Amino acid sequence: MAIITSRTNENGWINILYDRCNSCGLCVKVCKDFSLIMDDNKPVVSNFPLFGCIACGQCMAVCPTNAIEISGREMTVNDRIDLSEMKDKSSYIQLKNLMIGRRSIRDFKEVEVENALIEKIIEAAVSAPMGLPPSDVHLVVIKGRLKVREFSFDVIDYFRKISWVFSPAFIWLWRLFGKEAYQVMKSFGQPLVNFMTESKEKQENYLLYDAPLAMYFAASPYCDPADPYIPATYAMLAAESLGLGSCMIGSIHPMIQYGAKKLKQKWNLPEKSPAGIFVIFGHPKYKFKSGIRRSFAEVAFIQN
Ligand SMILES: Cc1cc2nc3c(=O)[nH]c(=O)nc-3n(C[C@H](O)[C@H](O)[C@H](O)COP(=O)(O)O)c2cc1C
């Protein structure tokens, strides 16, 4: 049975062009679904795959002679990109410097983000890995300072509407979800919503910081809850490489996850989404001179 997502309920289809195949067997090696096996020194489609082809495209991509074509599950052979045409690959140093130089940007110049840059960000973000292909991440792009502001204020109005969840009695109930959930709600959630609503009254936007561009990466109920964060991160790095600043905004999704029907209808946000993240983008107003050294809570090596 095919693995179902919101976009497909079929298996991928593997077509082997034997006149091109050199029997190297790489396609069989990379397929972890066991959809391909070697038989009589030739790759053949197995009748006993683990799940059935999920159209990850790896066999098509690894084949040195383009002898494999995948179709189905939203994929066609036209999705194969010729890497030999991409001479300009970043080195580790370039990538690391880009990462270290990145800061979360919350102050933007009053200029819009050009469409060509938005397209480039999306082009890079969509290349992110996903739990199961085809990606079940929905992307909503809110373009223009005024639209982002309108959206922010709609969200803050919704926060105010549901502010009873931050009332002392209700917050106390968060203890049922554990001491940590209670502490976070009390020390962060409650003051944050109060601050947002007070700021909005002064026409200040501390939710999406009057950015000229916002993107919402939202998971469908079928996909891995980690899925939206990965293209969101790719988008931030792409933006950085294009001279734009960006910042993830995690405070909206948990608040609108359940309910917010009218808001979701107005802004074309997916109705059901178990995980999601906003990212804002724009031309940075200030330049950061220094990077900041960071640390993990712990790095534990487990080894022989
Ligand atoms: C998952 C996630 C959610 C975040 N949510 C918010 C947010 O709601 N508002 C905000 O101003 N910054 C938000 N940030 C930005 C962080 O505060 C920022 O990454 C952190 O302070 C470190 O700063 P740096 O990105 O410049 O290194 C978020 C970052 C992440 C990764």
The ligand as an SDF file (V2000), in Angstrom:
LIG
                    3D

 31 33  0  0  0  0  0  0  0  0999 V2000
   11.9250   28.3730   16.2690 C   0  0  0  0  0  0  0  0  0  0  0  0
   12.2200   29.8240   16.4650 C   0  0  0  0  0  0  0  0  0  0  0  0
   11.2190   30.6900   16.8500 C   0  0  0  0  0  0  0  0  0  0  0  0
   11.4920   32.0530   17.0250 C   0  0  0  0  0  0  0  0  0  0  0  0
   10.4700   32.8960   17.3360 N   0  0  0  0  0  0  0  0  0  0  0  0
   10.7140   34.2120   17.4450 C   0  0  0  0  0  0  0  0  0  0  0  0
    9.6430   35.1190   17.6980 C   0  0  0  0  0  0  0  0  0  0  0  0
    8.4840   34.7440   17.8090 O   0  0  0  0  0  0  0  0  0  0  0  0
    9.9300   36.4370   17.7810 N   0  0  0  0  0  0  0  0  0  0  0  0
   11.2110   36.9190   17.6550 C   0  0  0  0  0  0  0  0  0  0  0  0
   11.4150   38.1170   17.7340 O   0  0  0  0  0  0  0  0  0  0  0  0
   12.2410   36.0620   17.4140 N   0  0  0  0  0  0  0  0  0  0  0  0
   12.0280   34.7450   17.2980 C   0  0  0  0  0  0  0  0  0  0  0  0
   13.0600   33.8750   17.0220 N   0  0  0  0  0  0  0  0  0  0  0  0
   14.4220   34.4030   16.8530 C   0  0  0  0  0  0  0  0  0  0  0  0
   15.2760   34.0630   18.0680 C   0  0  0  0  0  0  0  0  0  0  0  0
   14.8880   34.8390   19.1410 O   0  0  0  0  0  0  0  0  0  0  0  0
   16.7540   34.2640   17.6740 C   0  0  0  0  0  0  0  0  0  0  0  0
   17.1020   33.2820   16.7540 O   0  0  0  0  0  0  0  0  0  0  0  0
   17.6590   34.1560   18.8750 C   0  0  0  0  0  0  0  0  0  0  0  0
   17.4540   35.2380   19.7290 O   0  0  0  0  0  0  0  0  0  0  0  0
   19.1180   34.1070   18.5040 C   0  0  0  0  0  0  0  0  0  0  0  0
   19.4850   35.2390   17.7490 O   0  0  0  0  0  0  0  0  0  0  0  0
   20.2140   35.0820   16.3600 P   0  0  0  0  0  0  0  0  0  0  0  0
   19.2430   34.3780   15.4210 O   0  0  0  0  0  0  0  0  0  0  0  0
   20.5440   36.4720   15.9080 O   0  0  0  0  0  0  0  0  0  0  0  0
   21.4210   34.2300   16.5690 O   0  0  0  0  0  0  0  0  0  0  0  0
   12.8100   32.5340   16.8270 C   0  0  0  0  0  0  0  0  0  0  0  0
   13.8110   31.6560   16.4430 C   0  0  0  0  0  0  0  0  0  0  0  0
   13.5210   30.3240   16.2580 C   0  0  0  0  0  0  0  0  0  0  0  0
   14.6210   29.3850   15.8130 C   0  0  0  0  0  0  0  0  0  0  0  0
  1  2  1  0
  2  3  1  0
  2 30  2  0
  3  4  2  0
  4  5  1  0
  4 28  1  0
  5  6  2  0
  6  7  1  0
  6 13  1  0
  7  8  2  0
  7  9  1  0
  9 10  1  0
 10 11  2  0
 10 12  1  0
 12 13  2  0
 13 14  1  0
 14 15  1  0
 14 28  1  0
 15 16  1  0
 16 17  1  0
 16 18  1  0
 18 19  1  0
 18 20  1  0
 20 21  1  0
 20 22  1  0
 22 23  1  0
 23 24  1  0
 24 25  2  0
 24 26  1  0
 24 27  1  0
 28 29  2  0
 29 30  1  0
 30 31  1  0
M  END
$$$$
